[in-house]
Amino acid sequence: MNAPLGSLDRPNSYIGRAVTRPNAKRLLVGRGRYVTDLTLPRMLHAAFLRSPYAHARIASIDAEAARAMPGVRLVATGADLAKLCAPWVGTLDHFTGMKSAPQWPLPLEEVLWSGQAVVAVVADTRAQAEDAVEAVLVAFEELPVVADIDAAREAGANRAAAGIEDNLCFRSRLDTGGIDAIFAGAAHVVEEEFHFGRHTAVTLEPRAILADWDASEGKLTVHHATQTPYQFQDLYSRHYGIPEASVRVIAPDIGGSFGMKLHVYHEDMAVIGLSLLCRRPVKYVADRMESFVSDIHARDHRVRARMAVDAGGTILAMDVDDVTAIGAFSAYPRTSAVEGNQVIRLMGAPYGFRNYRAELAVVFQNKVQTSQYRAVGHPIACTVTERLIDMAAVRAGLDPAAMREKNLIPDDAYPCSSPTGYRFEALSHQASLAKLKALMDYDGLRAEQAALRARGVYRGIGLAAFVEISNPSPAFYGIGGARISAQDGATLSITPSGEVRCLISVTEQGQGTETIIGQIVADQLGVAREKVRVVTGDTETTPHGGATWACRGAGIGGETALQAARRLRDNVLALAAAILQARPGDLDLRDGLIVDALSGAERIRLAEVARIAYFRSDTLPPDASAQLSITHHYAPQGYPFAFTNGIQGCHVELDVETGLVKILKHWVVEDCGRIINPLLVDEQVRGGVVQGLGAAFFEECRYDAGGQLTNGSLADYLVPMAGEMPDIVVGHIETPTADTALGAKGCGEAGTAAAAAAALNAVNDAMAPFGASIAQIPMTPARLLKSFGKI
Amino acid sequence: MSAPLHVTLTVNGETLSRLIEPRETLADFLRRDLGLTGTHTGCEMGVCGACLVLLDGVPVHACLIFAVQAAGANIATVEGLTESAAVTDLQRAFHERNALQCGFCTPGMLIAAQGLLDRTPMPSRAEIRDALSGNYCRCTGYEAIVDAIETVARKRAAGEAAPRFAEEPA
């Protein structure tokens, strides 16, 4: 039940308040401590020789000259590290039939993409290591490159890797039955082939790791720019055979993550081994060129889809064929198949139709691995669905907003399920659409659009409703056999001075995790926010937990903090009651004071209770238990996922001579459940939208037929900059989940989920008078001019 | 590679003499030799703006200048601008508006904003967005940053001085 929360007029009522982030101040004054910034005594630096070929056999490695270079301490090959590190395979048990070749930190015989790290050099400085890399001689024998998704699936096709039987990593089918007959009998059928450009996270701080093996203690400490320190503690322990308690992973300030920094990277695994071999701290920071050829990419999909609609515009069915290309390995430990799985399961999720068929093929090729990146699969599913809805609306003679009003799942229809098997507790599509239309002045924009068209100005309005999947329960990775926790833990203490320490397993990458946890703890305990110190990102001090991904920070981390704070509050009141010879139920904790619950009169300060507990326990009654520290864990137990929803609107102006699109404005109405801090939620949404607009207009990892990335620098790979981005209006509907007391779900993926879909619909709307259309992102000027037949 | 050169320059008000390898960038010199890690490197090719510092009062990419080229120059980094309280109002406005998330771009953003407000005391939103077009931020979507700079421009025009930033509780 959510009832006790939400009152903002009592002391310490922080849940729902727009408060600033205490930990942002050090970042503003240049005192951030990113892994990039760290130095340790006797620290060495690693650099990697990378494959210039997309697919080749390693014939020989000659490192003699490199070993003699100034400052060089070690040159290590795949064989050297394979002696220390057990290989890994990127599959999940519940993805039946999934396969992937085993992986080692550095390749033993075969390189599988251009840019793959092949040889590691460790030297006193990074510059010396890079100099020595130039002196390593590797003889490669080129092998056929698998780069085309259709050729890759033909019988007898060249294989992307020697360790696999064929290039099909995973296949999945969903079918509710009778689809062909429904399409044959439908009044309208629309269909389209969609192309989505591979893109990548481009965190401003590249991947960074500093491994410190202390042979004297047998202890490995890893400073790692990651979202998921516990996952890496487990992996480093198991793959290098070091007892788990002797592996400490610290994730300090992190310069952006977005899902990219929770995967195993070959260089990162290698750096652990390099530190073991050198018995000294070894640091590796990817430079930007290395990031483009080694960070995971995402969203390389070709989707053929159709939608059947009756004469009145009611959607009857969808039929989808998704082929996604992932690289030569499936990523570890989350795999490269989750994205495609979510694409086919999120299709049509906001709408009430019951008939669905989908085919997913996840295909190996000789490119960088793909895997989870912010809003995994959502932009693909949303773009396909929402574009088909607009096409169907035209055929049915309905305005796009009216088409959605007709087909969205009614707000009073919950709980219900999607035809793909997702169970929805409570969503608010209709209220969101109504609010969006009001925020946009939708009817006014349509009138303006018509008037401007008469003057040769082509503006477009695009809508895109979405469902976001968040807060996975153990029914996902746990059942899949991956040691990725669905629960989180917090250790909460009253300090001897009556302040509060919260050590919690969710992590911070700037989204405000520590801030909201501090709000919740202060609110539920009854102390000022300034008295709560939140500590995250260190496996040695915080309890084991899933950490921050899939919007878990608020939904699971927040509930963990809430339950922990309530338990600690009970302990405090029980102890205070013993001291005061009162009944705990007659007392309350407000603003750092134990008060009479009815009158509010002060009885004793929290600091005084703490002083007695820590320093004068001799004065306590013999049966009093001074438990001022508690550890509490929470795992989702109700619905397997917490679904959120929302809708976005995009307004663009298209220059039909140049193909340039100006994004005039963008709107989002989203329902993340209980809002803990509106300031942070709004900025999560805005940042997410801009990542989605980047994919819509700019971002694409462009490969040639030989598997070479041709735009792998920040000068050539376009990211959205301030001048191209619009102001973004954000509105909210709040439907708290009843699975938790807090009621929060998640908001990190919402912006990215539907921004590209809304933009694609807006551009198509602008082009409608010319009978032109586009079904590919990014919508570059050249592609738009082609769609007009101008070039 | 050639022998280190003796270089004298002023960093955050302090004149220093150091032996510097000719190939070392100003960004690496500030970060490694002086421990001024508030200056970040995001692309090392002058595109992302994370390494902006003030060189004789003008924003420059510290990744595109060799440290030896800064001989005789006056460099200000985010650490120095914090101590001199020159950007206190910007820091405060960024904090209140939540105009940063991971914070990696933030020192560069502050330098770009300071440079803009020196040139154009009352910029329009479009001018602010234009001035930030060499500063990449992956987290915020830029709007909050534009808001914060707009707020500071208005306050500076009204002659409002901000109280010191770092010592106040959040």
Interface residues (C-beta under 8 A of the other chain):
Chain A: T20 R21 P22 A24 K25 L27 L28 V29 G30 R31 G32 R33 Y34 T36 D37 A127 D131 A201 V202 T203 L204 E205 P206 D253 I254 G255 G256 S257 F258 D287 R288 Q509 G510 Q511 G512 E530 L679 L680 E683 R686 G687 G688 V689 V690 Q691 S713 L714 A715 V719 M721 A722 G723 E724 M725 D727 I728 G751
Chain B: M1 E21 R23 R31 L36 T37 G38 T39 H40 T41 G42 C43 E44 M45 V47 C48 A50 T77 V78 E79 T82 Q91 F94 H95 E96 N98 L100 Q101 C102 G103 F104 C105 T106 P107 L110 R125 I128 R129 D130 L132 S133 G134 N135 Y136 C137 R138 C139 T140 G141 Y142 E143 A144 I145 V146 F165 A166 P169 A170
